[in-house]
């Protein structure tokens, strides 16, 4: 038998040959002439060659991830793309092909015609090691391939960056079965943190595009993420698999582009997310259609033409009942009015003349989504009329707000986005139609957000991804039916789970899993397959020392060349930003889509779906207090790491009960301390607040900066209160 070193050398020869021919293909694609019958075909060929060349793996990237030996002694190498030599002999087979399917799905009870499955461990294109599974020798442990192998564990030990990597080299059998699930389904992929849900969904898109290339093109696929940081994090996966042109957006990008930033109370956000808002908006829009006068007189070139109110009303009723978007039915009414004018001897071009246009605008006013919604939310009368039978007067009153004087100055909330999208659909119909839609972190979306996604589907084919144990916010769910009832019912809904946790270290998951009986008692914990390098670090400190300790821990991780995430509640955000700046630690902001720095400051909500080498979770009690399902939010925060976890807290590092307010104590979760209108407020409360602020400043900055910090703090407080601070006024410690 050959030694392993000799086998590696022989395999390396094949890798080198395949790489040589991949580079030959790249060169030929760059040099090929435009042999086409016409300029249009030539441009198409040029674009095809350019896309084919750009989609080839980088020169330093490995050519194959594994080898499949078939029972008939044939041997195939499985890789990212098909590679042929100059004689058209196959050197590497695409992982999305049928042979790729057999390679990934082969198991002891169904070897798929394979006698051996070889998995390579590769650095660049240099083979370091390989592992063989000889199926004739594996008559037991049928599910062994669902668990981790050496290649997967090696991949997991690689450092993370601000972008998600593809997982072709480490696809497991259970994951591959979900990737190749039939297109004609609404597939729900559920699983705990680190089970590979997102990677499976993205690779499923690549598999579908390859295996349905006659009917499914990249522009037919839409991927929706929960926030900009997540969308940026996954954006490179599909191009790395050779699939360009798939639209990837975050949920707030659906709908008309408007200026965002308005803040709203939780009851208003909740109400705007309910499905009954769709019915309210539809009734409000229909109410904008008017009724004619008893007689409508129009002047054409000095001659009056009169239409009776009855015939105009009939035209309006016919247009109203004809079906379709508001704008389409408006055009039908325009045509009907013009025909009535022509029937009375009016000009042939009546449709384009001002008298018809003026009557049309009065009966069926032209609308934009933003203008309509601004006017509706700014009118108590219209809201009450549209809400009749659907909402109470008190609920309708919650929706009222005074609009900006100019539409261009209107600032919209995140909850307004789905409403604008709903109105735009009512007005114009949905322009974008997709044959397959992927939605990640779907468990938190409101019914109105789900409606915005559903109307973009032309087939009902979807892959939706989530974890009920991580479902938080106003729309936290306990059953998948609460999500799927708002999605297309065209196809069968299949819920499939991933049970192995590949990313989160065992020590970290065991800590976080203590929350599951309280956070999600119906969710089965994942089976964790790897240990981390260290147990979680628990740091209980005084409140004033909290920010400084976080900065110190973050610096230690950065010096070890780790990709670091600080997950903090809103209550601690300001002090942490100050401490990081004071310690000269630049950080990225997930709320602005930044994840390209070594250190990133994220909220628990923004952390969903992200992963870091090291995570620092700040003040778990405050995280729990931020959300009605706060223990789920804490579970999310604790499970964002692939290696190291530190918890910094002045309270309980792992609260397993709902937080109880302490009499006479300022709640930790509050971000702004409002002035108490009662002059008899207890001095001890003010003293406690002053002590906390003093400790925070002292712990987060050197003494030489204290005076400057106090001046800036005073100015910020005045900005919040709207007061103007006299020049030369200073506060000293």
N, C-alpha and C positions, 0 to 999 in steps of 0.2 A: 504493500500500500504506500502511495506517495505520502511524504511528510506534509504537514499542513503548510509549511513555508513554501514547499514546491507547488502546492495547489494554489496558494495565493499568487505566486509568481505567474503561473499559467493563466489564472483569471485576470491578472493585471494586463497580460498581453492582449486579451480580448477587450478590456476596458480601453487600453491605449488605441487599439485599432478602431473601436467604435468612436472614440473621441476624434481621431484623425478624419474619419469620414463625416462626422458631424460638422467639423470645420470646413471640409471640402464642400458640403452642401451649403454652408453659410456663404462661402466665397462664390459658388456658382449662382446663388440667388442674387448676389450683388452684381454679377457680371452679365447675366442673361439679357439678350436683346429683346426689344419690344416687338416680337413677331406676332402682329395682329392685323386683321383685315381692315380696321378703321381706328381712328384716334381714340374713340371711346373704349373699344376693346383693349387697346394698348394701355390706356390709363388703368383699366381694371386689372390687367396682368401685372402692371408695375405695382399697384397697391397690394395685390395678392402676394407678390414676391417679397415686398417690404414687410408685410405682416407676418409672412411665414418666417422670414429671416429674424425679425424682432422677437418672435415667439420661441425661437430656439433657445435652449438653456444656455447660460453663460459658459464661456470656454472652460472655466475652472470647475464647473458643476459636474457631479458624478453622472455617468451615462446610464447607470442601472442601479436598482435597489435590491434586486434579487434574481434568482435563477430557478426556472421550473424544469425539472426533468420528468418527461412523460413516460408512461408505461411502455411505449413503443420505442424507447431509447432516443427519442427526439429531445433536444435541449433548447430552451429559449431563455433569453435574458429580458427581464421586465424593467422598464424605465419610464421616464417622464414623457418620452416621445419615441416614435418609430425611427430607427436609423438603418439605412440600407448602404451596402458598399457599392462600388462603381459597377458591379455586375448584377445589381438589384437583389443581392442576397441579404436576408434579414439578419442584422446584428443585434438589434434591440427592438422589443415589442412594446407598444404603448400600454401603459397601465390601465387605460380605459377599455381596452379591447377584451374580447372573450377570453383570450389567454390570461390577460391580467386578472379578470374576474376569477378564473380557476385558481390562479396563484394565491390570491388573497382569501378566497373562500375555502380552500382545501383544509380538511380537518380529518382526524382519524376515522370517523364514521363515514365520511364522504370525501375521499382524497381527490375527487374531480379529475381522475385520470393521471394524477401526479404520483411518481414514485419517490420523489425527493423535492423538498422546498429549501432553497438556500437563501439566507438573508445576509447581505453584506453590511459590514461597518466600514464606512468610507470617509476619508478626509479629503476634501476637494475631489479629485478623481483617483486618489490613491487608496487601494484596499488595505485596511488595517487588520480586518478579521472577518470571519464569516461563521454562521451557525447553520447546521443542517437539521432538518426534520425528515427522517426516513419513515414513511408512513407504514411500511410493513412491520416496523418495530414498535409502532404506537397503537396498540390494541386497547389501551385503557386511556382514561382521562380525555374523554371525547371533547370536553369543552376547553381543553388546554389552550387552543389557539385564540379563545376569547380573552384570555389573560395576557399579560405582558410578555414580550420576549426581550432578549438582550439588546436588539437594535432600538427598540422603543425606549428602554431605560437609558441607553446612551444618549438618545435624542433629548430626553427630558432633563438630563444633566447639563445640557448646553445652556449658556447664559441667554437671557431674554433681551430684546431691544424694544423699541417703540412700535414694531410692526409684527404681525403674525406670520409665522412660517408655514409653508405647506407641509403635509404629513405623509406624502406618498411613501417615503421610506419606512414609515412605521405604522401603516394602516393595519389594523387588526381585523380578524374575520367578522366579528359582530359589527364593527363600523362599516366594513365594506358591504355587508348585506343591506344596510340602510342606504348607502350611497347609490346602489343600483336598484332601489325600490321602484316599481313601475311609475311612470310619469303621471298616469291617470289616477292620482290619489291626492287627498289632503293628508299629508304625513306629518304627525306630531312627533318630534324627537325630544324626549325628555331625559334628564339625567342630572346628577349632582355636579358640584364644581369639579372641573378638571376631567370630566368623562369624555371630552372631545366633541361636544355637541356642535359647536360652531364650525370646527374644522370639518366635521362630517357633512354638514349642510353645504359648505362651500365646495368641497370635493364632489358632492352629489351634483351640483350645478355643472362642474366640469365633465363628469361622467355622462350626464344627460345631453350636454351639448355635443359630445363626441358620438354617442350612440343614437341620437335622434337628429343628426346634422341635416337630414333632408327636410325636416319640418320645424326644427328649433334652432334659432340663431341667437347670438349674444344679445342683440337688441330686443329679443322677445323675453328676456329675463330681467327681473327687478329684485334687488336685495335691499331690505329695509332694516336699519339698525336703530338702537334706542337713543343714541346721542352722537354728536360729531366726533368725539374722541374714539368711540368704538368704530365708526365708519372709517376713519383714517387708519385705525389699527389693523383692519382686515383688508384694506384696499388693494394691497399688493399680492394677495394670495392667488386670485384667479389669473392675473397676468403671468405669475410665476409658473402656472400650470399650462400656459399657452392660450388662455382665453381672454381676449381683449373685447371691449365694447359692451360689457354687462353694466347696466346702470346700478350704482350703489348710492343710496341716500340714507339720511337719518329721518326719523318719523316726522320731525318738524319741517322737513323740506317738501312734504307733500302739500299741494295746494298753491294758491297764488302767492308770489313773493311780496311780502309786506314788512314793515318795520316792526320788529319784535322788542320786547323788554318790559311790557306792562306786568305788574305784580297783582295777583288777586288772592282773595281769601279762599281757604280750602272748600267751604260750602259752595262757592261760585264755581270753582274749578270742577268739583264733583258734578254739579248740575249740568254744566256745559258738556261733560263727557257722556251723559246718559243718552241712550238711543232715542228717547222721546224728543230730544232736541231736533232730530231730523224731521219729525212730523210737524213740529212747531214752525220750523223754517219753511217747509213746503206750504203750509197754510198762509204764512205771512207773505210769501211771494205771490201766491194766487190772489191774495187780497189787494195787491197793487194793480190788478187789472180792473179798469174802470168801466162805467156804463155810459152809453151815449146820451146826448140830449134828445128831446122828442123829434127834432129835425136838425140835421147837420148840413150847413150851407158852406160851399167851397167856391172860391173864385178862381177861374182859369181864363187868362187872357181877356179880362173884362166881362166874362160871362159866369153867372152863378149856376152851380149845380147843387141840387138839394137831395140828400139821402134821408129816408125816413129813419127814425130811431129804431123801429122794429127790424128793418132789414140790416142795419148796422149791428144791432144787438144779436141778431141771428148769426152774423159773420163772426162776432166776438165769441159767441157760444160754440160755434163750430171749431174755431181755432183752439179754444180752451180745451175742448174734448178730443182733439185730434191726436193727442199724445206726443211725447218727445220733449226735448228741452224747451225752456221758456223762449230762448232766442229763435229757435226753429219755428215754434208756433207763432211768434211775432211776425216772422216773414210770411207765414201763410195768411195772417190777417192783412198784412200789407197788400198781398196779391189779391185778396178778396175785395178789399176796399177799392183798389185800382180797377178791378173788373166792374164793380158797381158804377164807378164813374164813367168808364168806357161805355157801359150799357146805356147811359144817358147822353151819349154823344160827346163825352169828354175826350181829351187827348190820349193818343195811344201810349205815350210815355208817362202816364199818370203816376205810376209807381215811384218815379224819381222826382216828382214835382213837390214843392213845399206844401200845398194844401193837404195832400194825402199824408205827407210826413208829419205835419203838425197834428192832424187828427189821430194818427197812429200813436204818436208820442203821448197824447193826452189819454188815450184808451189803454195803451199797453206800453208803459214807459221803458225806455232803454235802461238797462241796469248793468252795473259791475258788481262782483261779489263784495268787494270792500265797501263800496258806496251803499249797497243795500243793507249789509249787516251793520254798518255804522248808524244808518238812519233807524233801523229796527231797534237796536240796543239803546238808542237815544230817545225813544218814544215810549212812554208808559202806556199810552193808549193802544199803540200797535202791538206791544208785547202782551197786554191783557187780552186783546182780541184774538191773537194767535194762540195764546195759552189756554183759551177756554176749553174745558173738557179734558185737558192734558196736564195742566199744572194748576196749583193753587195761586191765589193772588200774591201770597207771600213769596212763593218761588219765582213767579214772574218778576216781582220787585227786585229780587236778587240779581237778575240779569240786567237791570237798568243801569246805565252809566251815561254821563254826559260826553258826547263825542267832541273831538277836536274841531276847531273852527274850519280848518281846511282838511280835506281828505289826505293830502300829502303829509300832514302833521300827525295823523292818527298813529298811536302806538298800540300794538296788539299784544295780547297775552299768548302763552303757549296753548291754553285751552281754546283760544279763538281760532287757531290754525285749522283743526278739523271742521269747525263751523264754516269757515271761509271755503274750504274744499267742498263741503256739502252744497253750499250755495252755488259755487262755480259749476258743479255738476248739474244742479237744477237749471241753471241758466244756459249752459253751453254743452252739457254732456262731457264725459271724461275723455280727454284727448288721448291719454296714454293707455294702451292695452297690452297686456303681457300674458304670454302663454304659461309662464311659470314664475311664481313669486316666492322668495325666501324671506322670512321675518324672524329676526333674532330677539331674544328677551321679550317674547310676545306676551308673557304672563302678566305684564303690568299695563298693557294698553287699554284705553277706555273703549267702550262700544263705538263712539264716534271715530276714534282713530282706526279701529278695526274696519269700520265701514269705508273709510278712505282707502284702505288697502284692498278691501274686497271689490270695490268698483273698478279697480285697475286690472282685475283678472278677467281674461276672456274665456278661460277654460275651467276655472276652479282648481287647477293643479297648483298645489302649494307645498312648501316645506316650512313648517313653523317650529321654532326651537325655544325651549325654555325649561324652567325648573320651578315647580310650585313652591318648593321650600325657599326660593328666593323671590317670591311674589310679594311685593310691598307697595306702598302708596295707596292712593284713593281706590284703586281697582285691584287690590290683592285678591287672588283667587285660590280656591281650594280644590276645584275640579276643572278639567279641561273643557267640559261641556260649556262652561261659562265663557270661554273664549271662542270655541268653534261655532257657537250658535250665531255669531255675528259675521261669520265668513261664508263664502259660497257653499251651498249644499249640493253641488253638482256631482261630486264624487264621494266615495266611501271615506270616512275619517278613520285613520289607523294611528293608534298611539303606540310608539315603540320606544323602549327604554335602553339606555346605556348604563350598565351597572358597575363597570370598573372605573375607578378614579385614577387617572394616570398622572395628573399634574400636582395636586396638593399632597405634600408629604404626610405620612401617617401621623406623626406627632401633632401636626397642625390640625388635621381633620378630626382627630380624637378630641381635641379641645373644642373645636367648633361644633362637633356633633352633639355635645352636651346640651346645645340649644334646641336641637330638633324636637324633642318631646314637647317642648313649649311652643316652638315656632311653627312646626309642621308635623303634628303627630301622625298623620297618615302617610308620610313620606318615608320610604325605606332608605337607610343610609347606604352610601356607595361602598363598594369593596375597594380599599386603598391598596395599591400595589407597590409602593416604594416608600422608603424612609428618607427623611430629610437629614441634613448635616448636623442639626442641633435641635434641642427642644425649644419651644417658644419662650421668649424672654418676657417676663412679667415685671413691670416697673411701676410700683405704687409710690407716688410722689405728692408733695403739697401742690395745690392748684397753681401757685405762683412759680413753681419749678417746672411745670409741665412742658411749656414750649421750649425752654432751654434744653431739657432732657431729650425731647424729640429731635431737636437740631443736632445734638451730640450723637445720637444713635444714627441719624441719617448720614452724618459726616463719616462715621466709622464704616458704614456700608459702602459709601461712595469711594472711600480710600481702598476698599477691597474690589473695586471695579464692578459693582453690582448695579443693576437697574432697579431703582427704588421707587416705591409708591407710598406716600403718606395718606392714609384714609382718615379724614377728620370730619366731625359734625360741624354744622354751621356755627355753633356756639364757640368753637375754638379756632375758627378760620383766621380771624384778624390777628390774634396773638401769635399764631404759627407763621403767618406771612411776615410779621414783624421780626420774629426770632430768626427765621431763615435769612431775611435780608440783613439783619444785624450780624449774622455769622457768615456773611458772604457766600450763601448757598443758593445759586440761581435754580429756579424750579419751573417746570412746565405746568400750564393750567389746562386741565381736562375740559373745563367748561368752554374753552375757546378752541377745542380740538387739538391742543398741543400734547404730544406724547413723544417728542423727539429729544427731550433732555434726559440726563441720567437720573434726575430727581423730579418727581411729579407729585403735585398736591391735588387730591381728588376727594370728592364727597362720596359717601357710601353709595348713593344712587349712580354717580358717574362711574364707579368702580366696576359695575356689573359687566362681565364679559372680558375684563382686562386681566393681565397677569404680569407679575414682576418677580425679579430675583428675590427681593426683600421687601416686606411690607411692615409699616409701622401703623398700628391702629391706635387712634387717640380717643380717650374717654369713652369707653363702651356704654356707660350709663346714659351719656348724652345722645349717643347714636340710637339707643333703644327709645329714648324719649322723642326722637324726631318723627316717628312714624307709628301709626296704630299697630303695625306689624313690625315693631322695632327690633324684635329678636331675630326676625328674618333678615333685616337690614344688617344687623351685627354679624350674622352668619355669612352674608355676602362679604363683608369687610375682612373677616378673618381668613377667608379662603381664596384670597387673590394672589397668594405667594406660591412659588414653585420651590423655594428653599428656606428662607428665613422669615420668622414672624416675631415682632416685638409689640407688646401692648403697653401703652403708657396711660396711667389713670390716676386721678386723685380720689376716685371712688372705687366701686367694685369693678375689678378687671373682667369679670364674666358674670354679669347680672342674670340670675335665673328666675327672677320674679319681676313683675311690673314695678317700675320705680314709684316710690311713695314720697310725696312732698314732705319736707321737714318744716315744722312750724317756725316762723320767724326767719326763714332762710330763703335767699333769693334763688329761684330755680336755676339749675346749672344750664338748662337748655336754652335760656333766653339769650338772644344776641344783642338786644337793645334794652337798657334799663330806663324805663319811662319815669319822669318825675312824679312823685307821689303828691296828689293834690292835698293830702292831709298834712298840715304843718306839724302834727303831733307824731309823725312817723318815728318809730323807735330808733334812737341813736345807734344802737348796737348793729342794726342792719346796715346803716351807712358806714359805720366803722369797719364792718366786715368787708363791704365792697371796697372801701379805700385800701384796706390791707391787701385784698386780693390784687387790686390794680398795682399797688406798690411792689408786691412780690413779682408780678408779671413783668413789670418794667425792669426791675433789678435783675431778674433772672434771664432776661432776653437781650440785654444791651449793656455795654460797658458804662461806668459812671460818667465818663466824659460826654456821653450822648444823652444823659437823662434830661437836661434842660431843654435840648432841642426836641426830644420826644414829647415832653409835656406841652411845649408850645404847639406842636403839630396836633397833638390829641385834642387840645382845647379848640383849635381851629376847626377840626373835623366835627366836634360836638356842636359848634356853632352852625356849621353847614347843615347838620341834621335838623337843628331846631329853627333854622331860617333867620338866625340873628346875625348881625354884623359886629365883629369884634373890633373895639377901638384899637388904633395903631399904638404900638408900644406897650400893650398890655401883656404881661408875662406871668406864668405860674412857675413856681420853683418847688422842688421837693423839700 
